[in-house]
Amino acid sequence: MNVAGTRETQIANPLFEFLLRLGDDRLVLGHRMSEWCGHGPILEEDIAMANIALDLVGQANSLLKLAGETEGAGRDEDALAYFRSEPEFRNAQMLELPKGDFAFTMVRQFLFDAYSVLQWDALQSCSFAPLAGIAAKALKEDVYHLRHSSDWMLRMGDGTEESHARAQAALGSLWRYTGELFERDAVDEAVRDNGIILDQAAMQSMWTQRVNDVISRATLAVPAAGASSSGGRRGRHTEVLGHMLAEMQIVARSHPGAKW
């Protein structure tokens, strides 16, 4: 099949779709991380988690602003964040799951950080200058995020019996969602025309090596391969995203057009 010859009928605006994926990943995970504000296990960690949430939401703001400009339909970053419904979101399913306990939050953060650093590293060299600029700044932030979450993987895995058990349980729950991060479809093929080229297979290989190394040093076990869950890139989500969006969007939807 000639993908290039059919892509326009399949995807009206692939660059817009691609930017939504990037932005929605960070917006949704940033909101989940923000739910820990005031509830961290220690004061320093409470502050660190709040700062990570701010970084992610800041990245989402830049990405959704660029997505709105690319769409050309008059929607800005706020409209895209607060006035889209659940099927219009393009985030990976793993990122919308409830925050769970501290181990679940940190294991999820680690799995995504390891992916995000690779993604930003590739995108900072893309020929689409607006995205390359966002990626270069975000990469510096995410290198810190990865160092922070990796340290917690080691502390939990090689810590107490309970911390080890909780981290292992979180890995087991999250593992089936990780494959979605590396799925490739017509959107990825189409944005090559914009100078955006991601080698998902190579990224997955590097991600696996890095993640497995940390898991091993944390005295944890890599979960066995099994059934995978995906669909978020196509607007198919778990039931929890709707509940999260209702909370996240309530103020903006209650006061449409308000300026803060």
N, C-alpha and C positions, 0 to 999 in steps of 0.2 A: 504493500500500500504506500502511496506517496503521501506521507504525512504533511509535507509542505503544501500540497495541493488541496488538502481537505481541512487544514487547521482553521481557516477563517470561518467555515460553516460550523465548526465545533466550538470555537472560542472567540467571542466577539472582540475581547480586549485581553489577550494573554498577559501583557505586562501589568495591567491592573490586577488581574487574578494573582499573579506572582507576588506583587507587593502586598496584597491583602494577606497572603499566607505568612509572609514575614512579619507583618504588623500584628496580625491576630494572634500568632504564637506568643509574642511578647506582651501584648495587652492582656490576654487571658492569664498567662502565668504570672504576670505582674500583679494582677488582681488577687490571685490565689496567695501569692507571697505577702501581699499587704494585709491579708486577714490575720497574720501573726502579729501585727503591730499592737504592742501592749500585752502580748501573750508569750513572748519569747522566754526560753528557759532561764536565761540570765540577761542582765541589762545590756551588756556589750553585744550579745547576739540579737537582742530585740532591735538595737540600732542598726546592726549589720543587715538584718533581713529587711528592715524598712528602706535602707539605702539601695539594696538590690532591687526591691520592688520599684523604687523611683527610677532607677536606671532602665529597667525593662519598660516601664510606662513611657519614659522619655524616648526610648528607641521606637516604641509603637507610635508615639505622637509624630515623630519625623517620617516614619514609613507610611502612615495613613495619610499624612499631609501630601506626600508625594503621590500616593495612590489616587487621592482625590484630584490632584492636578492632572494626572495621567488619564483619569476617567473623563474629565472635561464636562461633568454634569452638574457642577455647582456644589458638590458635596465636599466639605472640608473634613479635617481629622475628627472634629467633634461629632459631625453628622454620621461619619462612618463608625465611630465608636459607640454612639448612644442611640442611633435610630436605624440600626439594622436588626433584623430578627435572627433567631437561632440558625435557620438554614442558610443564611447569607454569610455566616462566619466560616473561615477557612483554616482555623487552627487545628493542629494535631490533637487527637482525642486525649492523649496522655496528660496534656496541659490543663484540661478543664476538670479533671477529677478532683473531688473535695480534698482539702489540704491534709486531712488525716492527722496522724501524730507527727511529732518532730522528725522522726526517722523517715517517714513517708515523704515529707516535704523535702528533706535534704537529699534523699536518694533520687527523687524525681529531678531536683535541681541539678544534681551531678550528671545524670544521664542527658539532660538537655544542654547543660553547659558544655559538655564534651562535644556535642554536636554543633552547638552554636558557634563555638570558637573556630571550628573547621569551616563552617559556612561563611562567617564573616571574613576569615582569612582569604577564602577564594573570591568573595565578592568585592573586596577592596581593590582587586586588580581588574575588575570588569570594566568594559569601555563605556558603560552607562554612567557618566560622571556623577549625577546626583546620588545614585545608589552607592557608588564607590566611596563617596565622601561620608555617607552615613555609616557604611561598613567599617571604615578606618577608625572612626571614633568609637563605635560600638565594640570593636574587637578589643580595645584597651580595657573597656569595662568588663567584658566577658572573660578576659584572662584572669582578672581578679575573682570574678564569680566562680570560675572553675577551680582556682586555688582554694577558695573558701569551702566549696562543697566537697572537694577531694579531701581536704583536711578532716571534715566531719565524717566522711566515709571511713577514714582510718581510725578516728576516735571512737566511732560507734562499733565498727566491726571488731576492732582489737581492744574493746573496752570491757564492760561488764557482761555477764551472761545475758542480762535483759537487753542491753543496748545492741548486742550482737544479734539476738533473736529478732528484735524489731527491725533492724536494718535488713536482715535476710528475708523477713516476711515482706518488707516493702519491695525489695528486688523481685521477689516472686510475683507480687501483684502487678508490678509495672512492666515487666520484661516483654509481655506480649504486645505492648503498645509501641515499643521502640522501632519496630520495622517500618512503621508509617513515616518516620522521619526521612527515610531514604527512598521512598517510592518515587518513581519517575513517570510522568505522563505527558500528554500533548502540550500542556502549559510550559513545562521545562524545555521541550523541543522548540516551541514557538519563540520563547524569549531569547533564544540564540541570535535571532535577528536584531536584538537590542544590545548585543555584545555581552550577554549574561550566560556564561557557560559553567555549569557545575557538574563535576564528575562524581555522581552519587555513589557509584561502586567504589571508587577510590576513597571517598570520604567515609563510607561504611567500614572499609577495611581499617583505616586509621582510627576511627572511633572504637571499633571492636578491640584493637590492640591497646588503646589507652584505657578504656573502661575495664577490660579484663585485667590489666596490670594493677589498677587501683583496687579492684575487687580482691585480687589475690593478696596484695599487701595488707588488705584489711581483714584477712583470714576469713573472707566470705566465699560463697560458692556461686559461680555463674549459673543461673537457672537453666534448666533443660529447655530446648526448643520445643515449642508447641503451637497451638492455634494462635493466630495473630488477630489484632483488632485494628481496623482502619476505617476511613470514610470521611474524616474531618475535612480533608482537602476538597471534598465534593459536597460539603454541607450536611453530612450525616454525622450526628453527634450523639453522645450519651444524654440521658434525660437530665443530668445535673447541669448542663450548660444553660438550659432555659431558666433554671432557678438562679444561677449565678448572674445571668444578664438582667433578670428582673431586679435584683439588688443593685447591680452596678449602674443601671440605666434609669432608676426610678426618679432621681432628682431632675435630670435633663428632660425626661418625658413629662414630668409634672409641670415643668416651667419651660415649654418650648420657646426658643428665641431669646431666652434670658442670657445676659452677659455677666460674667463674674469678675 
